């Protein structure tokens, strides 16, 4: 966790734990990266939405499906070998398609599907993944 933004990981862990505890919402501190990830979750349909409480705090409204939190399966790989840059060839051979992976790339944050469908020739560093 020391290699990547701790503030962002704490916010994501708080979302996952709130979803596991079946809460309606989770209050988080916000940064540009947290807001980018929340926009990503909203566009993909993993949360109902969010609203600003103060300049530095946001309330995230969680989504549930069949009495299970959608983001309960949010996972991280916190051991150091996964924080290395992975090439496109490695991504194509190693990662499974029943997960939603989010990578940091030179083109910004992209999912594995976006990397392949846009025919990009970049790899990336795995930030987090969700079991579908």
C-alpha positions in Angstrom: 0.0 0.0 0.0 3.0 2.3 0.4 3.6 2.4 -3.3 0.3 3.9 -4.3 -1.8 6.7 -2.9 -2.9 5.6 0.7 -5.7 8.1 0.8 -7.3 6.6 -2.3 -7.0 3.0 -1.0 -8.5 4.0 2.4 -11.4 5.5 0.5 -11.9 2.4 -1.6 -11.6 0.1 1.5 -14.2 2.3 3.2 -16.6 1.9 0.2 -16.1 -1.9 0.2 -16.6 -2.2 4.0 -19.7 0.0 3.9 -21.1 -2.2 1.0 -20.4 -5.3 3.0 -22.1 -3.8 6.1 -25.2 -3.1 3.8 -25.1 0.7 4.5 -27.0 3.0 2.2 -24.2 5.4 1.8 -20.5 6.0 2.7 -18.9 9.4 3.6 -15.4 9.8 2.1 -12.8 12.4 1.9 -12.3 13.5 -1.7 -9.4 14.1 -4.0 -9.2 14.3 -7.7 -8.3 10.6 -7.9 -11.1 9.5 -5.7 -13.5 11.6 -7.7 -12.2 10.0 -11.0 -12.9 6.6 -9.5 -16.3 7.6 -8.3 -17.2 8.9 -11.8 -15.9 5.5 -13.2 -18.1 3.6 -10.8 -21.1 5.8 -11.6 -20.6 5.4 -15.4 -20.3 1.6 -15.0 -23.4 1.4 -12.8 -21.7 0.3 -9.6 -23.0 3.1 -7.4 -26.2 5.2 -7.5 -24.3 8.4 -7.4 -22.6 10.8 -5.0 -22.9 14.3 -3.7 -20.6 16.8 -2.1 -21.1 17.4 1.6 -18.3 19.9 2.0 -15.4 20.9 -0.2 -13.4 17.9 1.0 -16.1 15.4 1.8 -18.4 13.4 -0.5 -21.3 11.0 0.2 -21.4 7.9 -2.0 -24.8 6.1 -2.5 -24.2 2.4 -2.7 -26.0 -0.1 -5.0 -27.2 -3.6 -4.1 -28.2 -6.5 -6.1 -30.0 -9.5 -4.6 -29.2 -8.3 -1.1 -25.5 -8.2 -1.8 -23.4 -5.0 -2.3 -22.2 -4.5 -5.8 -18.8 -3.3 -4.5 -18.4 -6.0 -1.9 -16.0 -7.9 -4.2 -13.7 -4.8 -4.6 -10.2 -6.3 -4.2 -6.6 -5.1 -4.2 -3.3 -6.8 -4.8 -1.1 -5.1 -2.3 2.0 -7.2 -2.6 4.9 -5.5 -4.4 5.3 -7.6 -7.5 1.9 -6.5 -8.8 2.9 -2.8 -8.8 5.3 -3.4 -11.7 4.4 -2.3 -15.2 2.7 -5.0 -17.2 3.0 -5.1 -21.0 0.1 -5.6 -23.3 1.2 -9.2 -24.2 1.3 -10.1 -20.5 -2.1 -8.5 -19.8 -3.6 -10.5 -22.7 -2.2 -13.8 -21.4 -2.6 -13.5 -17.6 -5.8 -11.8 -16.7 -9.2 -13.4 -16.5 -12.3 -11.9 -18.1 -14.7 -12.4 -15.3 -13.1 -9.5 -13.4 -13.2 -5.8 -14.0 -9.6 -4.5 -13.8 -8.6 -0.9 -13.6 -5.1 0.0 -14.7 -3.0 3.2 -14.5 -1.5 3.7 -18.0 0.3 6.5 -19.8 -3.2 7.2 -21.4 -4.8 7.6 -17.9 -7.0 5.1 -16.0 -8.3 2.4 -18.3 -10.1 -0.9 -17.8 -8.7 -4.1 -19.5 -11.6 -4.1 -21.9 -10.9 -0.5 -22.9 -7.2 -1.3 -23.6 -8.2 -4.2 -25.9 -11.2 -2.6 -27.6 -9.4 0.7 -28.4 -6.4 -1.3 -29.8 -4.0 0.5 -27.6 -0.4 -0.7 -27.4 0.1 0.2 -23.8 0.3 -1.8 -20.6 -0.2 -0.5 -17.1 -0.1 -1.1 -13.4 -3.1 -2.8 -11.8 -4.8 -0.4 -9.3 -7.8 -2.6 -8.3 -10.2 -5.2 -9.6 -13.9 -6.2 -9.0 -15.2 -9.7 -9.3 -18.2 -9.7 -11.7 
